Structure formats: structure tokens, C-alpha cells
Amino acid sequence: MNGFLQGVLRLAAWTPSKKEAPAWATATATASGDGASATSSSVSASESSAESLRIDEVADEMEEGARPPIDDASRKAIGLKMLSGKIGMDLSVGISVPVQYCEPTTNLTRMAEYFEYADILADAATKETSMERLGALAVFVVSGFSNTERYAKPLNPLLGETFEYVDPGRFRFIAEQTSHHPPMSASYTEGPGFTVAQHVAPTTKFLGNAVDIYTHAKITINFPATGDRFVYCPPPARLHNLILGRMWIEHFGDVEIRNTHTGEHGVLKFSKCGWMGKNQYEVHGLFYTAKNLCCVRVTGRWNERATAQWVSESVRQQYYDALDEPPRSLSSAESLLPTVSDAPLCCADPIAAPLTFCTWALEKRHFSGKYKMPEFVKTMLQCTSEREEAVCSTDAILRPDRRAINADDMEAGAIFKGQLEVNQRADHTRLGTGKWLPAWFRRVPAEDPAAEAGDFVYAGGYWSARDACLKEHNAFCPEAIEGMACNFRQYNYHPASDAPNSLLQ
């Protein structure tokens, strides 16, 4: 009981003080047109939101002097009061989560984390046969879930917010928040020999002590040199022990992957955790030709490894015998973008090659720091002066509450988060419903056979506009977002420990 009271007192002690707002906060409120009342309303919003969701403590490694995560006792007290009466409801709507429960990411940056192992896709594009390309792509799908055992909440993107990331020689990524109510995000990724389009419309369902998470995502991966087009939808997830007990997450259900070019298909089965942890993390799948010949199996655990292999030597021989022409390896000239990858091509003699043709394994001690992020994510979130100059004014890397959380300035983070929410509501009132047109993505019309009606697809033009502004030394800021909440340059916030010396390390 003493621990419970200490947790509540710790939360109360954290609440931002009502001292005079810093200069940057006053300037922000004035710029938004709300004056001092906007600043005070943002503080009160932060204080009232202190009774919101508790996200489990996320670290046992922190810098000396860093603010410790709130303990489980506080989470129980807040969660029981806040979530009572919300069973069956969508927790992603109408609940403002305090910044001390958040990590310095947004849902858009989390979409980019999916490409930590983009080399698997680049290698898959060079495989000799469409069946091997399908199996390797399935391994990539499994690897994309390895970063999901982090329980601090990412920030919700604002309408019009974007995020770009360029990993030289591997891929470049652009995402945009295309709708606020209901929340929708879209992204487009280009790499050596592949392109990936994602459309996400997440919802949740509160179950009492757990919450189901439905991404309602559709992912399309293209290998332009071969004409392969793979389509699949990620499985749902369940976050357990939201209020009582130690939090853990599972992904469960079937993921059907289909190559619309060849008709080859298969299903990845994400196992549901049984008693005493039985089958936890396990994934397995079988993949078939258009004539339903079972050729490839994929096995593994989504938190540590996955392997794709032919089911037998005789089946592989049967598959090759059925091909109209001998398989060939793709040259690097046939890739969509130039590559510096040294990934080997398939063996020239397919019959002599081993049955296993693609593997992935998570490195030991892959996660570290306060938020238990891999090095890939830490690098992706660093805001260097060169990057700050190049990105669009709507980029999440410039978002002030995210930067404040990253610098462990929770008071600034709370004020900025409240102010952004106030400005977002003002944008919604001014724009109305259905009047916002995304800058870089377009909604698919009903008559378009290439995608599902209502999805957002990349319209093009982002990288050329970015490079043109950079060449002219102009700020990259589309006219449509001037004055909106997502124009993050207007907040002019530059924390002292923004990147590499932040709590991410």
C-alpha cells in the first residue's frame, strides 16, 4: 500500500507547475491567435490528462539524473479510474495521454521502423524465382514485428504531419497523416529493386485489462524488374495487463500474402499465446504456386528469427521443371534505385543450392537506452542541423513535444503537446470535414483497379520539391500548411540535447 501511495504522490509531484510560462511558450500561444489563454488552456489540458492511460515502464537503463518512469502502482491507480466504463470502446479517440507515458516517436516514425531490415527486401528482389521472392518477402514481414515490444506510447500525428527518412543505399521513406477523424496514415518507400506502399487506419478496442489493436493496414510491395506485386494485411495485436500485471504484447492471426502477378500465395500464421507461454511469438506459414503446389515453408519467432526454405528437394525440382524458362539472377542495373549493398545473388545452380534461401535473426543486445530502442531507430530520430534544414516544416523530427520528450524536458513537452492539441482542434473547426487535401498522397477513386477505393497512394513530387528548396536555401514549407498546427518551424524550439546526446542513447 505504501508503494501505491508513493506512486500517486510521484505522479502528483510531476504535474507541470503553474509558474509563468517560458518565453517560447508565450510566443507560441500568441502566434496561434489564442494569446495567454491558449497557454493556460494547454497547461490545464496537460494537468487534466494526468488521469489518462498508463503505459508500462519501458526501461531499466537511464542516464544519471533522468526522470524515472512512473511505477506500476501509479499506473493501476490512474488506469482504474480513467478506464472504468470504457470497455468495448476505441481508446485511440478522445483520450489524451500524458507525455510521461510517451516515447519520442510518432505513429509515422513507427511506420518507418518497419524497414530496419530493408536489406531482406533488396535481396528478395534479386532471387531467381518468384516463389523464392515470395518466401523471402514473408521473412521480411516477420522481421517487421521485432520492434513492437515497446510499451511507451508514440505521439498521435497531426493532420498534415509528415516524416521522411533516407538511409543511403538502402531506402528512402516518406509518410503523411492524411486524415485526422478517422485517423489515417500513408507512406511510400523506395529501395534497390522494390517499392512499398502502406495505408493505415488504426483502431483499438478496450477489453478490461487488455486492449486489441487493429491497424486496418494494407501493404503493397512491388518488384518492378520482375513485375511481382505482393499484397497483404498485418494481423491484429493484443496488449495485455494494461492496468494490472506486467505488460506484454502478442500478434496473432493469419496474414495472407499473394503475388497478384503470378497467383502464388500463402498464409503466415501468428500463433496465439497459450498457457504458460506456450507458442508465444511463434510464426509458421506455407506457400503455394498458382496451381496449389506447396513449395516453401517459413518458420520462426517474430521477436528473434525467421527462415524460408523449400519443403523438399523433390518439390523444388518439380517447381523448376514446371517453369516456362530457366530462372535467372537480376543484375543491379535492373533495380529501381542504385544499390551499394553487397547482398549476394542466388546460387547459379539452383539444384545445388541448400533448401534454405533466406534467414533473419535479431542481434543480441539489440535494444538499449531508456526507451529500449535499436540503434536503427535512435539514428532515425536524431535531428542534426543538416537534417533540420532539409526536411519539410511538417516533419515529425521537428515536432516540439517530441523533441522535448527526447530531451527529458517533460514540462516543455506537456505545454507543447497541449498547445498542439488546441491548434489541431482549431484547424479541424476551420477546415471542416472532408475539405483537407493531403500534400503528397491522393485518395484512390472507386474506378481505380490497382488499389482499394478509399486508400491513399503516393502522388509523387515530394523529393523533387525537397531538393529544389534545399538547392535554393529556402525553407521547405508547402503553402497549404502555413498557419496550421503541423507547421512545426513556427514553434522555434531547439532543445539543448536534441540528438546524439539525448536519452535515446
Buried (B, 14 or more C-beta within 10 A) or exposed (E): EEEBEEBBEBBEEBBBEEEEBBEBBBBBBEBBEBEEEBBBBBBEBBBEBBBBBBBBBBBEEBBEEEBEBBBBBBBBBBBEEBBEEBEEBBBBEEBBBBBBBBBBBBBBBBBBBBBBBBBBBBBBBBBBBBBBBBBBBBBBBBBBBBBBBBBBBBBBBBBBBBBBBBBEBBBBBBBBBBBBEEBBBBBBBBBBBBBBBBBBBBBBBBBEBBBBBBBBBBBBBBBBBBEBBBBBBBBBBBBBBBBBEEBBBBBBBEBEBBBBBBEBBBBBBBBBBEEEEEBBBBBBBBBBBEEEBEBBBBBBBBBBBBBBBBBEEEBBEEBBEEEEEEBEEBEEEBBBBEBEBEEEBBEEEBEEBEBEBBBBEBEEEBBBBBBBBBBBBBBBBBBEEEBBEBBBBBBBBBBBBBBBBBBBBBBBBBBBBBBBBBBBEBBBEEBEEEEBEBBBBBBBEEEEEEBBEEBBBBBEEBBEBBEEBBEEEEEBBBEBBEBBBBBBBBBEBBBEBBBEEBBBB
